[in-house]
């Protein structure tokens, strides 16, 4: 038993202690990407235990220094019924009970999509702009036609 344990420890030390690199040696992340990951929030809407909506958002204002006159969000949405449109998104989204000023669907080459840590082919991505809010809490809500809601709360940075 003692010999087996000694061999095991010796083997582990041989393969781990001689290595000068690890996974993080080859992994780097930009400051913007790090902020985007920490800002990302998600919520789901379920109907009879079946997911019908996956709603995720990043507060762009906390990630970049651009467009400070508006509250900007990068939104990812999966809809089971696949009824995607900018018009529907305008009616379905609110920030602190206010409708968006601009809803723009992003194409796959958009530079903003680099901020989204999780991308998939079945979701759609939008840049959504709202009027600037004085409130410290930003409550972003997606509401379905049958009044089910997914709510995300962001802390505003000054």
C-alpha positions in Angstrom: 0.0 0.0 0.0 2.8 2.4 1.0 4.6 1.7 -2.3 1.5 2.4 -4.4 0.9 5.7 -2.6 4.6 6.7 -3.1 4.4 5.8 -6.8 1.2 7.8 -7.2 2.6 10.9 -5.5 5.9 10.6 -7.5 3.9 10.4 -10.8 1.7 13.4 -9.9 4.8 15.4 -9.0 6.6 14.4 -12.2 3.8 15.5 -14.5 2.7 18.7 -12.6 5.8 20.2 -11.0 7.9 20.3 -14.2 5.3 22.2 -16.2 6.0 25.9 -16.7 2.6 26.6 -18.3 -1.0 26.0 -17.5 -4.3 26.8 -19.2 -4.2 30.5 -18.2 -0.8 30.9 -19.9 -2.6 30.7 -23.2 -5.8 32.5 -22.2 -6.1 36.3 -22.2 -9.1 38.5 -22.0 -9.5 42.1 -22.7 -10.8 44.6 -20.1 -14.0 45.2 -22.1 -14.7 41.4 -22.4 -14.1 41.0 -18.6 -16.6 43.9 -17.9 -19.1 42.4 -20.4 -18.9 39.0 -18.7 -19.5 40.5 -15.3 -22.4 42.7 -16.6 -24.2 39.8 -18.4 -27.5 38.8 -16.8 -30.1 36.2 -18.0 -33.6 35.2 -17.3 -36.0 32.6 -18.7 -39.7 32.4 -19.2 -41.2 28.9 -18.9 -44.6 27.6 -19.8 -45.5 24.2 -18.3 -41.8 23.5 -17.5 -40.8 24.2 -21.1 -38.5 27.2 -21.8 -40.2 29.6 -24.2 -37.9 32.6 -23.8 -34.3 33.1 -22.9 -33.5 36.8 -22.3 -30.0 38.0 -21.7 -28.5 41.5 -21.6 -25.3 43.4 -21.1 -25.3 47.0 -20.0 -23.1 48.5 -22.6 -22.6 51.7 -20.6 -20.7 49.8 -17.9 -18.5 48.1 -20.5 -17.6 50.9 -22.9 -17.3 54.7 -22.6 -19.5 55.4 -25.6 -22.9 57.0 -25.8 -23.3 58.2 -22.3 -26.4 60.2 -23.1 -28.5 57.0 -23.4 -28.9 53.7 -21.5 -27.5 51.1 -24.0 -28.0 47.4 -23.8 -26.8 44.5 -25.9 -29.7 42.0 -25.8 -29.7 38.3 -26.7 -33.1 36.7 -27.0 -34.4 33.2 -27.9 -38.1 33.0 -28.6 -39.6 29.5 -29.0 -42.3 30.9 -31.4 -39.5 32.6 -33.5 -41.5 35.8 -33.8 -38.5 38.1 -34.0 -38.9 41.6 -35.2 -37.6 45.0 -34.2 -41.2 46.2 -33.9 -42.1 43.4 -31.5 -39.0 44.0 -29.5 -39.9 47.7 -29.2 -43.3 46.7 -27.7 -41.9 44.0 -25.5 -39.0 45.8 -23.8 -39.1 48.4 -21.1 -36.4 50.0 -18.9 -37.9 51.4 -15.7 -41.3 51.2 -17.4 -40.2 53.3 -20.4 -40.2 52.1 -24.0 -36.9 52.0 -26.0 -35.9 54.8 -28.3 -34.0 52.5 -30.7 -34.1 48.8 -31.3 -31.6 47.6 -33.9 -31.1 43.9 -34.8 -27.4 43.2 -35.1 -25.9 41.1 -37.9 -23.3 38.4 -37.2 -20.4 40.8 -38.1 -21.3 43.5 -35.6 -18.5 44.6 -33.4 -20.9 44.8 -30.5 -21.3 41.0 -30.6 -17.7 40.6 -29.5 -19.0 41.6 -26.1 -21.5 38.8 -25.9 -19.7 35.9 -24.2 -22.3 33.3 -25.3 -23.5 33.3 -28.9 -25.6 30.7 -30.6 -27.5 30.4 -33.9 -30.9 30.2 -32.4 -30.9 33.5 -30.6 -31.2 37.0 -32.1 -29.1 40.0 -30.9 -30.2 43.6 -30.6 -28.7 46.9 -29.6 -31.4 48.7 -27.6 -31.2 52.3 -26.5 -33.3 54.0 -23.8 -33.4 57.6 -22.5 -30.9 58.2 -19.8 -32.1 57.3 -16.3 -31.4 59.1 -13.1 -32.3 56.1 -11.0 -29.4 54.0 -9.7 -31.3 50.8 -10.5 -32.1 49.9 -14.1 -34.9 47.4 -14.4 -35.0 45.9 -17.9 -38.1 43.9 -18.6 -39.1 41.7 -21.6 -42.8 40.9 -21.6 -44.5 38.4 -23.8 -47.9 38.9 -25.5 -49.5 36.8 -22.7 -48.0 39.1 -20.0 -45.3 36.7 -18.8 -42.1 38.7 -17.8 -38.4 38.2 -17.6 -36.8 40.9 -15.5 -33.1 41.9 -15.2 -31.9 44.5 -12.7 -28.6 46.4 -13.4 -26.8 48.8 -11.0 -26.0 52.1 -12.8 -22.4 53.1 -12.6 -21.5 56.8 -12.3 
